[in-house]
Amino acid sequence: MTNTEALSFLALFILAITLLLKDQLIMAIIAIVPLVATSFKYSFPQNVKKPSGHNH
């Protein structure tokens, strides 16, 4: 995760919490959608080498 991605992740998180505290549920859900999409991106292994199956 780059610094820009981390900063945007943090900004979306703060925005979602602030909107929830102000009872803006619809806007909070809209802010949470990219937050969840980003978390899916990093929840799966990245660049994992698969075995070739050629064991000699």
PDB file as gemmi writes it, atoms N, CA and C in Angstrom:
CRYST1    1.000    1.000    1.000  90.00  90.00  90.00 P 1                      
ATOM      1  N   MET A   1       0.857  -1.177   0.000  1.00  0.00           N  
ATOM      2  CA  MET A   1       0.000   0.000   0.000  1.00  0.00           C  
ATOM      3  C   MET A   1       0.898   1.233   0.000  1.00  0.00           C  
ATOM      4  N   THR A   2       0.662   2.110  -0.939  1.00  0.00           N  
ATOM      5  CA  THR A   2       1.465   3.331  -1.013  1.00  0.00           C  
ATOM      6  C   THR A   2       0.949   4.352  -0.010  1.00  0.00           C  
ATOM      7  N   ASN A   3       1.718   5.414   0.169  1.00  0.00           N  
ATOM      8  CA  ASN A   3       1.313   6.464   1.104  1.00  0.00           C  
ATOM      9  C   ASN A   3       0.008   7.126   0.669  1.00  0.00           C  
ATOM     10  N   THR A   4      -0.162   7.301  -0.634  1.00  0.00           N  
ATOM     11  CA  THR A   4      -1.381   7.929  -1.141  1.00  0.00           C  
ATOM     12  C   THR A   4      -2.600   7.052  -0.853  1.00  0.00           C  
ATOM     13  N   GLU A   5      -2.446   5.742  -1.072  1.00  0.00           N  
ATOM     14  CA  GLU A   5      -3.551   4.826  -0.790  1.00  0.00           C  
ATOM     15  C   GLU A   5      -3.878   4.798   0.693  1.00  0.00           C  
ATOM     16  N   ALA A   6      -2.864   4.808   1.531  1.00  0.00           N  
ATOM     17  CA  ALA A   6      -3.093   4.792   2.975  1.00  0.00           C  
ATOM     18  C   ALA A   6      -3.791   6.067   3.423  1.00  0.00           C  
ATOM     19  N   LEU A   7      -3.380   7.193   2.860  1.00  0.00           N  
ATOM     20  CA  LEU A   7      -3.999   8.468   3.214  1.00  0.00           C  
ATOM     21  C   LEU A   7      -5.459   8.521   2.776  1.00  0.00           C  
ATOM     22  N   SER A   8      -5.754   8.033   1.579  1.00  0.00           N  
ATOM     23  CA  SER A   8      -7.142   8.027   1.106  1.00  0.00           C  
ATOM     24  C   SER A   8      -7.987   7.040   1.911  1.00  0.00           C  
ATOM     25  N   PHE A   9      -7.395   5.909   2.289  1.00  0.00           N  
ATOM     26  CA  PHE A   9      -8.084   4.934   3.128  1.00  0.00           C  
ATOM     27  C   PHE A   9      -8.455   5.564   4.472  1.00  0.00           C  
ATOM     28  N   LEU A  10      -7.506   6.271   5.075  1.00  0.00           N  
ATOM     29  CA  LEU A  10      -7.752   6.938   6.352  1.00  0.00           C  
ATOM     30  C   LEU A  10      -8.800   8.044   6.218  1.00  0.00           C  
ATOM     31  N   ALA A  11      -8.731   8.810   5.137  1.00  0.00           N  
ATOM     32  CA  ALA A  11      -9.699   9.892   4.923  1.00  0.00           C  
ATOM     33  C   ALA A  11     -11.112   9.337   4.754  1.00  0.00           C  
ATOM     34  N   LEU A  12     -11.256   8.244   3.996  1.00  0.00           N  
ATOM     35  CA  LEU A  12     -12.579   7.631   3.828  1.00  0.00           C  
ATOM     36  C   LEU A  12     -13.104   7.082   5.152  1.00  0.00           C  
ATOM     37  N   PHE A  13     -12.218   6.504   5.952  1.00  0.00           N  
ATOM     38  CA  PHE A  13     -12.620   5.966   7.246  1.00  0.00           C  
ATOM     39  C   PHE A  13     -13.118   7.081   8.163  1.00  0.00           C  
ATOM     40  N   ILE A  14     -12.377   8.185   8.232  1.00  0.00           N  
ATOM     41  CA  ILE A  14     -12.776   9.325   9.066  1.00  0.00           C  
ATOM     42  C   ILE A  14     -14.089   9.922   8.560  1.00  0.00           C  
ATOM     43  N   LEU A  15     -14.229  10.033   7.226  1.00  0.00           N  
ATOM     44  CA  LEU A  15     -15.461  10.558   6.648  1.00  0.00           C  
ATOM     45  C   LEU A  15     -16.657   9.680   6.997  1.00  0.00           C  
ATOM     46  N   ALA A  16     -16.488   8.366   6.884  1.00  0.00           N  
ATOM     47  CA  ALA A  16     -17.591   7.448   7.183  1.00  0.00           C  
ATOM     48  C   ALA A  16     -17.991   7.541   8.654  1.00  0.00           C  
ATOM     49  N   ILE A  17     -17.024   7.586   9.558  1.00  0.00           N  
ATOM     50  CA  ILE A  17     -17.333   7.684  10.992  1.00  0.00           C  
ATOM     51  C   ILE A  17     -18.026   9.007  11.306  1.00  0.00           C  
ATOM     52  N   THR A  18     -17.523  10.091  10.724  1.00  0.00           N  
ATOM     53  CA  THR A  18     -18.129  11.408  10.958  1.00  0.00           C  
ATOM     54  C   THR A  18     -19.575  11.440  10.462  1.00  0.00           C  
ATOM     55  N   LEU A  19     -19.825  10.880   9.283  1.00  0.00           N  
ATOM     56  CA  LEU A  19     -21.182  10.863   8.748  1.00  0.00           C  
ATOM     57  C   LEU A  19     -22.108   9.998   9.593  1.00  0.00           C  
ATOM     58  N   LEU A  20     -21.583   8.895  10.117  1.00  0.00           N  
ATOM     59  CA  LEU A  20     -22.411   8.062  10.997  1.00  0.00           C  
ATOM     60  C   LEU A  20     -22.761   8.802  12.286  1.00  0.00           C  
ATOM     61  N   LEU A  21     -21.806   9.545  12.821  1.00  0.00           N  
ATOM     62  CA  LEU A  21     -22.060  10.299  14.049  1.00  0.00           C  
ATOM     63  C   LEU A  21     -23.054  11.434  13.830  1.00  0.00           C  
ATOM     64  N   LYS A  22     -23.137  11.934  12.600  1.00  0.00           N  
ATOM     65  CA  LYS A  22     -24.073  13.010  12.276  1.00  0.00           C  
ATOM     66  C   LYS A  22     -25.393  12.475  11.727  1.00  0.00           C  
ATOM     67  N   ASP A  23     -25.618  11.169  11.845  1.00  0.00           N  
ATOM     68  CA  ASP A  23     -26.851  10.527  11.392  1.00  0.00           C  
ATOM     69  C   ASP A  23     -27.098  10.693   9.890  1.00  0.00           C  
ATOM     70  N   GLN A  24     -26.045  10.669   9.114  1.00  0.00           N  
ATOM     71  CA  GLN A  24     -26.150  10.714   7.653  1.00  0.00           C  
ATOM     72  C   GLN A  24     -25.858   9.316   7.121  1.00  0.00           C  
ATOM     73  N   LEU A  25     -26.796   8.397   7.315  1.00  0.00           N  
ATOM     74  CA  LEU A  25     -26.567   6.983   7.028  1.00  0.00           C  
ATOM     75  C   LEU A  25     -26.299   6.718   5.546  1.00  0.00           C  
ATOM     76  N   ILE A  26     -27.079   7.332   4.667  1.00  0.00           N  
ATOM     77  CA  ILE A  26     -26.914   7.086   3.230  1.00  0.00           C  
ATOM     78  C   ILE A  26     -25.539   7.556   2.763  1.00  0.00           C  
ATOM     79  N   MET A  27     -25.121   8.746   3.185  1.00  0.00           N  
ATOM     80  CA  MET A  27     -23.814   9.257   2.792  1.00  0.00           C  
ATOM     81  C   MET A  27     -22.689   8.415   3.390  1.00  0.00           C  
ATOM     82  N   ALA A  28     -22.889   7.905   4.600  1.00  0.00           N  
ATOM     83  CA  ALA A  28     -21.881   7.044   5.226  1.00  0.00           C  
ATOM     84  C   ALA A  28     -21.730   5.741   4.446  1.00  0.00           C  
ATOM     85  N   ILE A  29     -22.834   5.191   3.978  1.00  0.00           N  
ATOM     86  CA  ILE A  29     -22.768   3.959   3.183  1.00  0.00           C  
ATOM     87  C   ILE A  29     -22.022   4.221   1.880  1.00  0.00           C  
ATOM     88  N   ILE A  30     -22.271   5.371   1.255  1.00  0.00           N  
ATOM     89  CA  ILE A  30     -21.565   5.716   0.017  1.00  0.00           C  
ATOM     90  C   ILE A  30     -20.066   5.863   0.281  1.00  0.00           C  
ATOM     91  N   ALA A  31     -19.688   6.377   1.445  1.00  0.00           N  
ATOM     92  CA  ALA A  31     -18.269   6.522   1.792  1.00  0.00           C  
ATOM     93  C   ALA A  31     -17.640   5.179   2.126  1.00  0.00           C  
ATOM     94  N   ILE A  32     -18.432   4.237   2.642  1.00  0.00           N  
ATOM     95  CA  ILE A  32     -17.903   2.938   3.057  1.00  0.00           C  
ATOM     96  C   ILE A  32     -17.651   2.028   1.851  1.00  0.00           C  
ATOM     97  N   VAL A  33     -18.384   2.199   0.752  1.00  0.00           N  
ATOM     98  CA  VAL A  33     -18.246   1.317  -0.414  1.00  0.00           C  
ATOM     99  C   VAL A  33     -16.804   1.278  -0.944  1.00  0.00           C  
ATOM    100  N   PRO A  34     -16.151   2.414  -1.233  1.00  0.00           N  
ATOM    101  CA  PRO A  34     -14.759   2.316  -1.697  1.00  0.00           C  
ATOM    102  C   PRO A  34     -13.812   1.813  -0.609  1.00  0.00           C  
ATOM    103  N   LEU A  35     -14.163   2.041   0.644  1.00  0.00           N  
ATOM    104  CA  LEU A  35     -13.359   1.539   1.758  1.00  0.00           C  
ATOM    105  C   LEU A  35     -13.363   0.014   1.758  1.00  0.00           C  
ATOM    106  N   VAL A  36     -14.531  -0.577   1.563  1.00  0.00           N  
ATOM    107  CA  VAL A  36     -14.653  -2.033   1.512  1.00  0.00           C  
ATOM    108  C   VAL A  36     -13.962  -2.581   0.258  1.00  0.00           C  
ATOM    109  N   ALA A  37     -14.111  -1.894  -0.863  1.00  0.00           N  
ATOM    110  CA  ALA A  37     -13.468  -2.343  -2.098  1.00  0.00           C  
ATOM    111  C   ALA A  37     -11.946  -2.352  -1.954  1.00  0.00           C  
ATOM    112  N   THR A  38     -11.412  -1.349  -1.282  1.00  0.00           N  
ATOM    113  CA  THR A  38      -9.970  -1.291  -1.049  1.00  0.00           C  
ATOM    114  C   THR A  38      -9.518  -2.402  -0.122  1.00  0.00           C  
ATOM    115  N   SER A  39     -10.307  -2.705   0.886  1.00  0.00           N  
ATOM    116  CA  SER A  39      -9.918  -3.771   1.807  1.00  0.00           C  
ATOM    117  C   SER A  39      -9.926  -5.132   1.114  1.00  0.00           C  
ATOM    118  N   PHE A  40     -10.828  -5.334   0.138  1.00  0.00           N  
ATOM    119  CA  PHE A  40     -10.822  -6.576  -0.629  1.00  0.00           C  
ATOM    120  C   PHE A  40      -9.553  -6.692  -1.467  1.00  0.00           C  
ATOM    121  N   LYS A  41      -9.072  -5.574  -1.970  1.00  0.00           N  
ATOM    122  CA  LYS A  41      -7.870  -5.579  -2.793  1.00  0.00           C  
ATOM    123  C   LYS A  41      -6.679  -6.127  -2.006  1.00  0.00           C  
ATOM    124  N   TYR A  42      -6.589  -5.794  -0.724  1.00  0.00           N  
ATOM    125  CA  TYR A  42      -5.449  -6.201   0.088  1.00  0.00           C  
ATOM    126  C   TYR A  42      -5.714  -7.440   0.935  1.00  0.00           C  
ATOM    127  N   SER A  43      -6.903  -8.022   0.835  1.00  0.00           N  
ATOM    128  CA  SER A  43      -7.188  -9.205   1.646  1.00  0.00           C  
ATOM    129  C   SER A  43      -6.753 -10.494   0.966  1.00  0.00           C  
ATOM    130  N   PHE A  44      -6.458 -10.436  -0.322  1.00  0.00           N  
ATOM    131  CA  PHE A  44      -6.023 -11.614  -1.054  1.00  0.00           C  
ATOM    132  C   PHE A  44      -4.534 -11.519  -1.343  1.00  0.00           C  
ATOM    133  N   PRO A  45      -3.843 -12.654  -1.395  1.00  0.00           N  
ATOM    134  CA  PRO A  45      -2.389 -12.625  -1.644  1.00  0.00           C  
ATOM    135  C   PRO A  45      -2.056 -11.974  -2.979  1.00  0.00           C  
ATOM    136  N   GLN A  46      -1.020 -11.187  -2.977  1.00  0.00           N  
ATOM    137  CA  GLN A  46      -0.581 -10.500  -4.189  1.00  0.00           C  
ATOM    138  C   GLN A  46       0.726 -11.126  -4.678  1.00  0.00           C  
ATOM    139  N   ASN A  47       0.834 -11.358  -5.978  1.00  0.00           N  
ATOM    140  CA  ASN A  47       2.056 -11.836  -6.631  1.00  0.00           C  
ATOM    141  C   ASN A  47       2.609 -13.117  -6.008  1.00  0.00           C  
ATOM    142  N   VAL A  48       1.752 -14.089  -5.799  1.00  0.00           N  
ATOM    143  CA  VAL A  48       2.194 -15.364  -5.265  1.00  0.00           C  
ATOM    144  C   VAL A  48       2.594 -16.260  -6.428  1.00  0.00           C  
ATOM    145  N   LYS A  49       3.812 -16.803  -6.359  1.00  0.00           N  
ATOM    146  CA  LYS A  49       4.263 -17.690  -7.437  1.00  0.00           C  
ATOM    147  C   LYS A  49       3.578 -19.033  -7.283  1.00  0.00           C  
ATOM    148  N   LYS A  50       2.984 -19.485  -8.367  1.00  0.00           N  
ATOM    149  CA  LYS A  50       2.324 -20.785  -8.368  1.00  0.00           C  
ATOM    150  C   LYS A  50       3.333 -21.848  -8.786  1.00  0.00           C  
ATOM    151  N   PRO A  51       3.265 -23.006  -8.193  1.00  0.00           N  
ATOM    152  CA  PRO A  51       4.198 -24.062  -8.600  1.00  0.00           C  
ATOM    153  C   PRO A  51       3.939 -24.478 -10.047  1.00  0.00           C  
ATOM    154  N   SER A  52       5.022 -24.703 -10.776  1.00  0.00           N  
ATOM    155  CA  SER A  52       4.899 -25.025 -12.195  1.00  0.00           C  
ATOM    156  C   SER A  52       4.515 -26.481 -12.423  1.00  0.00           C  
ATOM    157  N   GLY A  53       4.748 -27.320 -11.443  1.00  0.00           N  
ATOM    158  CA  GLY A  53       4.426 -28.731 -11.578  1.00  0.00           C  
ATOM    159  C   GLY A  53       5.510 -29.537 -12.260  1.00  0.00           C  
ATOM    160  N   HIS A  54       6.642 -28.916 -12.529  1.00  0.00           N  
ATOM    161  CA  HIS A  54       7.766 -29.603 -13.181  1.00  0.00           C  
ATOM    162  C   HIS A  54       8.847 -29.905 -12.145  1.00  0.00           C  
ATOM    163  N   ASN A  55       8.663 -30.955 -11.379  1.00  0.00           N  
ATOM    164  CA  ASN A  55       9.649 -31.348 -10.379  1.00  0.00           C  
ATOM    165  C   ASN A  55      10.550 -32.424 -10.979  1.00  0.00           C  
ATOM    166  N   HIS A  56      11.760 -32.062 -11.335  1.00  0.00           N  
ATOM    167  CA  HIS A  56      12.716 -33.020 -11.936  1.00  0.00           C  
ATOM    168  C   HIS A  56      13.767 -33.383 -10.953  1.00  0.00           C  
TER     169      HIS A  56                                                      
END                                                                             
